Amino acid sequence: MTTNQFAVTPVAIAIAFAFPVSALADSPETTMQEVLVTASKAQPNRASVAGFSDTPLLETPATVSVLTAQQMLDLQIRSTTDAARYDASISDAYNAVGYAEQFSIRGFKLDNASSYRKDGMAIPGDTQIPLENKERLEVLKGLSGLQAGISAPGGLVNYVTKRPTDTPVRTVLLEERERGNLYGAVDLGGRFEDRRFGYRLTAAAERLRSYIKGADGHRKFVGAAFDWAISPQALLQIDGDYQKKSQVTAPGFQLLNNTTLPVVAADTMLNNQPWTRPVETSSSNLGARFAYTFSPQWSASISANAHQFKRDDYTAFPYGCGAQGLYPGYCGNGDFDVYDYQSLGEKKSPLTVQALVQGKFANGAIQHAVSFGSSLFRNSEKWGDYLYTQAGKDGTGFSNIYHPIVVAPATGSSGPVSERRHSHERALFAQDVLKFDEQLTLHAGARYVQVKRDEYAGADEKGVALQYAHTDSGFWLPNLALVYALRSNVSVYSSLAQGLEHGGVAPIGTVNQARALAPGKSKQVELGIKADVHPDLHATVALFQIRKGLEYTNAQNTYVRNGEAQNRGLEMALHGRLSRALSVGVSATALNTQQQDTGSAELDGKRVTDVAAFKSSAYADYLVPQVAGLSLSANWQYSGKKAFDKENQVFVPAYHVVNLGGAYATRIGNTPTTLRASIDNAFNKFYWRDVTPDLGGYLMPGPTRTVRISAQFDL
């Protein structure tokens, strides 16, 4: 089956769902009748990512942002990359088109192995995480040692799975983007005749046509979730999903002469050799949760999720300029060396299990809400020795960013796949939320994590395998926070937290390449104020400082942890409805990032790479009163300049991007229908959206102007 057939067939099926014969038969003619859809766009006021159950955001001593499934429909969000543009605290971090979606929060890159969660369970962030079966996308900003144990200090992204609904859900979505990107999705939910049993079924197919020439592919997804109310006290939930994606990836650009930003078109493709192949990924989840309510005050649950990830990675990779001896950096005339990179059969198999008991009781005048439990995380990572060889018949193949040159591929492939890293983490955790009176609440908790990891250490000069690197350490991660309610709708908080993350992996070309550093701790202090201005409008302001060990490649070409990275910041957000007709979302982050105590004048006092000192995003949606069902929207993004290199010799300019959109709610026959259209990057602004330090430092341009149209049918 060809790619085109694959993409168009599910869309045709979706159209059949949208217009069933029985529905059309009810009316001799297909008529259009205006109807005002009054679904609420209110900002959600609860989230689970900052604790162990859904908690009101006003009472949560942390900064949390939430996007619901309805908001994702309204904003035409199809990926986490789409969602990130509405939150100024989130930035791209080697988010290459066609590869894994990777982000940073508060200036710290998230860990692909631990910072992305499905229903609180760790899943790899090594491919696009599907949103079709997600009810909410929750983002916790800052340390998450209590909640998750090991994760990057920037925060967590938690994807909450859609569950069966009491009322039937029958939604079909069709979308086309400029350049021939086609998308179709179906969402079905409800109860069986025996209403103790519920179901939620989701499916999607997409023909991918990127703004970068040739970065094309396809994606398909299917998911299911079932509930069984065994008794009024006992609930069993099971869910599963599968995604397969194939897309040619688009590498970024390096500096000309390793000093000057290149002048290129945003659609320029460097991975464009005749032997280029798409990156093939597949991922699946199988989750289960059993919950039992002993009384209105006490409950218990046990949850588990098994994830499977596979990838075949192919790239004609641009790196360096052999003619001028630049590694990294492209030649002054735009030439770059072409490497044949292959890594076939990569596999990851994380398993997470968590048992949790929660209860409420009083001790005199003090009200307690306690949570305690245990978790287990196990992950096996397998890969083979990758092929990374300069292409060309004589191994000197090169191309040019302005005038592509065809080179011959290298011979060979990646080596046999075997387990290269095995992680095993056990944790005990407890938290007590002590409510002293109507105003003062203390959150006190801690997690103890036992980290075990065995890692392939390579071979010696004679090819004899070295002894596996072994880690076996325990860490206490305390968390304290105080919340004071100034009024019933206004609270202030202060918090102290410690976090833990796996050490970074030494990049290709370093003396200790592919070796991971030991786990490292981070510390955070945060002050904040939250207000529910009215039930549909939520405001937050947070001031924070995060410190962690600085990881970098030193002058001896060894990847090390030395000195400290310190990020101080101010976050502000306003989300919700200002009036019946006007919904807004405003997010702004000011960051002061600093490298210190390395003993190197080239690093100390310098800004961290790929972090803007100020970033903001503003969104507004207006229901036009003169035309029932019509709404207009606009989004304005701003990012300040970013340092390209750790020595701060090169900065990438600031940018503004404007996105425009509109929606019209009506009926086609008896089917409620919402038609949407948008123009992303309406003024066709060129900008560098991602300035990653990875792999020697790469620049990735933002998307050019793109038109999108979609139709949503609620049967």
Number of C-alpha atoms within 10 A of each C-alpha: 5 6 15 13 10 16 23 17 13 21 23 13 14 23 18 12 16 22 17 11 10 8 13 15 11 11 11 8 9 12 10 13 13 16 16 15 16 8 7 11 17 19 22 20 18 18 24 21 29 28 19 19 13 12 15 12 23 25 18 22 27 26 25 21 23 22 18 18 19 15 19 20 16 18 20 19 16 15 15 17 17 12 17 16 20 22 23 25 28 24 26 23 23 27 22 20 19 23 23 19 20 22 25 23 25 30 28 24 22 24 25 19 19 23 26 26 21 20 21 25 25 29 31 24 21 20 23 21 20 21 21 23 27 21 18 22 23 23 25 22 22 28 29 28 28 29 24 26 29 27 24 31 31 26 30 30 27 26 25 22 22 24 22 23 15 13 9 14 18 16 20 27 23 24 20 18 19 15 14 11 19 22 25 27 24 27 20 18 23 20 19 11 8 8 12 14 17 21 23 23 24 21 22 26 26 26 24 24 19 24 21 20 16 19 22 21 23 23 22 22 22 20 24 23 23 21 23 18 15 12 10 9 12 16 17 19 20 19 22 20 20 18 22 19 23 23 23 25 30 28 25 25 24 28 22 22 21 18 13 14 17 17 11 12 13 18 17 19 21 26 25 22 20 11 14 18 19 21 23 22 24 19 25 19 19 18 22 18 19 17 19 18 16 12 9 8 11 15 18 18 18 18 21 21 24 20 23 17 22 21 22 18 21 21 25 28 25 27 26 25 24 18 13 13 12 17 16 21 28 30 23 16 12 20 25 28 26 33 26 25 23 24 21 23 20 19 21 23 19 25 22 21 20 20 18 18 19 20 17 16 12 11 8 7 9 13 17 20 17 20 21 19 19 18 21 17 20 18 22 17 18 18 22 18 16 17 19 20 21 24 22 19 12 9 17 16 22 24 20 18 21 15 8 16 14 15 21 19 22 20 12 11 17 17 15 12 17 15 16 17 20 19 16 17 20 19 20 19 22 20 24 19 19 20 18 14 12 11 13 16 22 20 20 18 21 22 25 19 25 18 20 16 20 18 19 19 19 19 11 9 7 6 8 9 12 11 12 14 14 15 16 12 13 14 18 20 24 19 22 18 21 19 22 19 20 14 11 11 15 17 22 23 23 20 20 16 22 25 31 25 21 19 19 19 16 22 19 13 13 15 14 19 16 18 19 20 17 16 15 18 20 21 19 22 19 22 20 21 23 26 22 20 16 12 14 19 21 23 20 24 19 20 18 20 19 25 19 23 20 19 18 19 17 14 8 8 14 16 23 19 19 17 19 18 24 23 22 19 21 20 23 21 22 22 25 24 24 17 12 11 12 16 21 22 22 20 23 22 24 20 20 18 25 19 22 20 15 18 10 13 11 13 20 18 17 19 25 27 22 29 28 25 19 21 25 23 24 22 19 19 22 18 20 13 10 7 11 15 19 22 19 18 20 18 21 18 21 19 23 16 18 24 23 26 21 19 17 16 11 17 16 19 14 16 16 17 20 20 20 18 22 20 22 22 21 22 19 16 19 18 18 19 25 24 19 23 21 22 20 20 22 16 13 16 15 18 20 18 22 24 27 24 19 11 13 17 22 22 24 22 20 19 19 19 18 17 18 18 18 20 18 23 23 16 18
